[in-house]
């Protein structure tokens, strides 16, 4: 009887651990896709601005309000247009 109770407890613990692992994986995957979407959207803006700047269009600017590396690149590109 004790062995059967231990087997049931083990199976329950294993199921809980597997469920937590799957939920964590789904959350990590979702956050990864969201971050990739945000980053690619900002990079697309930078590329569009760079193409316009390369074509001589000085009327455009990059509108990215961020303090990360992408924001620094956007600010540098905006400054290069002004100079």
N, C-alpha and C positions, 0 to 999 in steps of 0.2 A: 504494500500500500504506500509506503514512504517513497519507494522507487517510482511508482506511477505518478505520485504527486510531484516529484522532482522533474520527471519527464514533461508533465503538463506545464510546470513553471518554466522549464527550459524552452519549450516550444512557444510559450507566450512571450518570453523575453526576446527570443529570436525574431518573432513576428514584429514586435515593437521596434527593435533595432532596424530591421529591414524597412519598415514603414518610415521611420525617421530618416534613414538613408535616402530613400526614394524621394521623400518630400524635400530634403536638403538639395538633392541633385536637381530637382525641378526648379527650385528657387534659384539656385546658382545659374542654371541654364537660362532662365528668364532674365535675371539681372545681366548676364553676359550679353544677351541679345539686345536688351534695352541700351546698355552702354555702347555697344557697337553701332546701334542706330543713331544715337546722339552724336558720337564721334564722326561717323561717316557723313552725317548731315552738315556738320560744321566744316569738315574737309571739302565737301562739295561746294560750299559757299566760297571757300578760299580759292579753289580751283577756278570757279566761274569768275571771280574777281581777277585772278592772275591772267586768265585768258583775255578778259576785257582790257586789262592794263597792257598786256602784250600787243593788243590790237590798237593801242593808242587812246583808249577811252579813259579819260581822267575824271569823268563825272561820277563814277561808281565808287563805293567803299564797302568794306567788309563790316557787317554789323554782328559782331560776336562779342558779348560781354562776359568774359571769363578771365580768370587769373591763371589758368593752367597753360601748358605749352601751346596749345592751339590758339588760345587767346593772345599769347605773346606773339605768335606768328602773324595773326590777324592785325594786331596793333603795329607791328613792324611793316607790314605791307601797306597799311593806311599811311604810315609816316613816310614810306618811300614814295608814295604817290604825291604827297604834299611837297616833298623836296625835289 
